[in-house]
Amino acid sequence: MNARSAASREAATRLLESQYRESLAAVTELMFRVAGIGPGERVLDIGAGGGDTTLIAAERVGRTGRVLATDVSARAMAGLVARLDGRPESVPVAVEAVGAEGLSLPPESFDVALARNSVMYLDDPPRALGNVRTALRRGGRFVASVYGPLAREPFHAIPIAAVRSRHTIGEPYPDYVQAFRVGEQDLQRGLLKAGFRTVTRHVVPTARSFPSLDEAIEALRLSRSLAQLLSILPEGQREDAWLDIAEGFRGHGSAPGLRIPGEQVVLIATT
């Protein structure tokens, strides 16, 4: 790889990360506002991944509180572990590689539970939600986010349609499809069945911005989740699918560049 192509790839990677952060910014802000996390509280972070929500929670609880970051994948939390190791002062965070279905926590040991875009990947939602409910004290809060309807998420809907027009998408579903297996109504029913007393919802408009269509496609060719989706197709059909994706995204172009709208829903359940 020459210097120019290396620089181009680095720029595309930064753009991919930037649009992902943009899509989550308003969701994350609302989640923490309604969670009302304060000093000394105990927070359980479900599907913590890279740890953005974990570290925000740690700042809110301060040294007298604690945060338990959990994820079924230890590899997904490697970045969080590195960030924690790199901090000069100790932070009240513990990390455990376990899925929500496997949680075994003392009853009423947490004040707040968070699950940003993770409940849709649960293998056994009833068991997982039951474990979270058990871990929360009376009056505790569980704040979770899910994607809105696929029709309002063209960033996902357009690539999924490009693949489905050429091939059946079966189980195990790629992440692009799995992300929509649990919607807000599914989650609301599951929360009430698990014993939560009240569930309220907030719809959050989101967006993903790119300087141009060409730069968007260049960046998205580096997306592992999109590559996983396209891998369903025979290799000879993948470039045609990319053409469909580009054409679909073209409809969201404007003078400043490309802005693809989206929608997420934040649910707040109380015990």
URQUITA-V802625 format. One record per pair of residues at least 4 apart in sequence whose C-alpha atoms are under 6 Angstrom apart, sorted by sequence separation. I is the first residue (numbers start at 1). J is the second residue. If there is no record, write none. Layout:
<<I:J> <I:J>>
//
This chain:
<<21:25> <24:28> <31:35> <61:65> <125:129> <136:140> <153:157> <154:158> <161:165> <163:167> <164:168> <173:177> <175:179> <182:186> <184:188> <192:196> <227:231> <253:257> <254:258> <173:178> <191:196> <253:258> <210:216> <252:258> <150:157> <252:259> <252:260> <41:61> <39:60> <40:61> <48:69> <38:60> <39:61> <48:70> <38:61> <39:62> <42:65> <44:67> <47:70> <48:71> <74:97> <40:64> <41:65> <42:66> <43:67> <44:68> <45:69> <46:70> <47:71> <73:97> <40:65> <42:67> <68:93> <72:97> <110:135> <111:136> <66:92> <67:93> <68:94> <69:95> <70:96> <71:97> <72:98> <101:127> <109:135> <110:136> <111:137> <49:76> <50:77> <66:93> <68:95> <70:97> <71:98> <72:99> <101:128> <107:134> <108:135> <109:136> <110:137> <49:77> <70:98> <71:99> <100:128> <107:135> <108:136> <112:140> <114:142> <116:144> <117:145> <50:79> <51:80> <108:137> <111:140> <112:141> <113:142> <114:143> <115:144> <116:145> <117:146> <50:80> <105:135> <112:142> <114:144> <212:257> <211:257> <212:258> <210:258> <209:258> <209:259> <208:259> <208:260> <207:260> <207:261> <174:229> <206:261> <207:262> <206:262> <205:262> <206:263> <205:263> <120:179> <204:263> <204:264> <204:265> <120:182> <203:265> <202:265> <130:194> <202:266> <201:266> <201:267> <43:110> <200:267> <42:110> <45:113> <46:114> <200:268> <42:111> <43:112> <44:113> <45:114> <46:115> <199:268> <43:113> <199:269> <47:118> <198:269> <198:270> <197:270> <196:270> <197:271> <196:271> <162:241> <162:244> <159:245> <158:245> <153:262> <152:262> <148:263> <148:264> <147:264> <148:265> <146:264> <146:265> <145:265> <145:266> <144:266> <144:267> <143:267> <143:268> <142:268> <142:269> <141:269> <141:270> <140:270> <140:271> <139:271> <138:271> <23:206> <23:207> <23:208> <19:208> <19:209> <16:219> <12:219>>
//
